Amino acid sequence: MIASFLIRSTQSKARVATKLASPIAGLRFKSTGSKVKRIGFIGLGNMGLPMATNLYNGFKDQADFIIYDINQKTTSTFLKDHNTDPNNKDKVKVAKSPLEVAQEATIIVTMLPASQHVEGVYFGKDGLLEGLGEKHLVMDASTIDQSMATRVAKVLHEKGARAIDAPVSGGTGGAQAGTLTFMVGSRTNEDFETAKPYLEKMGKNIVYCGTNGNGQVAKICNNMLLGISMIATSETMNLGVRMGMDPKLLAGILNTSSGRCWSSEVYNPCPGVQENSAATRGYTGGFGMPLMAKDLRLAVNAAVETKSTVLLGALAQQLYNQMAANKEYEHLDFSAAYKWLSENAK
Ligand code: NAD
């Protein structure tokens, strides 16, 4: 009798302990055990909007939401789609500033274009930093330079908050499907494990890259290769078409041959080769030209700092810079490199 009580009691203690240890059980914050009442998301653009939607859908039964973006159109869309609970009119709130997000939410994701936007949102007037403390976990998924990521982490750590850099790969399709790859830089493995359940709602591969800033290292290297391979695929497709080859047939052959790469197989830049590609929908949406130009700038700057040779990376940067500075191209997806080559380089 006593023995069976002891077993039951031990089991129930173990259940309680497991519940407190899990960052999503009753949605409690792992370090303090305090309840996560609200999750915040800042930057609901091409990537952020579908990511925030997946995060919301994953946690809506356990926590409320607060969002912020300087573009009211995108916050209104999110609000209209998700603030539908008649018993909780504040299920989703739109913040007036990043500071308000920090004051209301303990788990925060940011998804911003570049380093200067991250600097403004974190360190600017009414920025996140003013409201952050020990109860916060902040995950920055923007692609920015390694030094800004380490600066953000250092300052947040000094305030007692947890901070990770978690840039992503997988494009807008991956953001919508919740299949992104997250490249995570974090101070400790424990911080990584605390962040993981949230990232898993938005991605399929959550990879620990080492200390803060290392997520950005992986991301910058990946995107330098992507930028180069997209130009190489565009040159190849343009050459084949001009030599009289059917583009779908050529792409099919490349994709079962040694020339195959992500740009040829998943995101072919030639219109009509794939039904759902940015190329087939007039290069709209997707990964904007200025963002690719920015990522190659990050790579080339890092190469200068580390005395690395990046001949093709530097050449690719020149081409994306030209396209990003051209009014017809600046709002197009980066795969419009094919359009540039086929229309301009005659
Ligand atoms: P985007 O320009 O579509 O979205 C950025 C959002 O941030 C916009 O809604 C904008 O209004 C908002 N914003 C800008 N400044 C702000 C501020 N000060 N405060 C609040 N909100 C602000 O960009 P995106 O395509 O979603 O990319 C976001 C990040 O993800 C970039 O760093 C990009 O390099 C990276 N990324 C993009 C893709 C892609 O395919 N688009 C893929 C992987 C990684």
Residues whose N, C-alpha, C, O or C-beta is under 5 A from the ligand:
A	BS01	NAD	G43 L44 G45 N46 M47 G48 Y68 D69 I70 N71 M111 L112 P113 A114 H117 G120 V121 A141 S142 T143 V168 S169 G171 T172 G286 F287 G288 L291
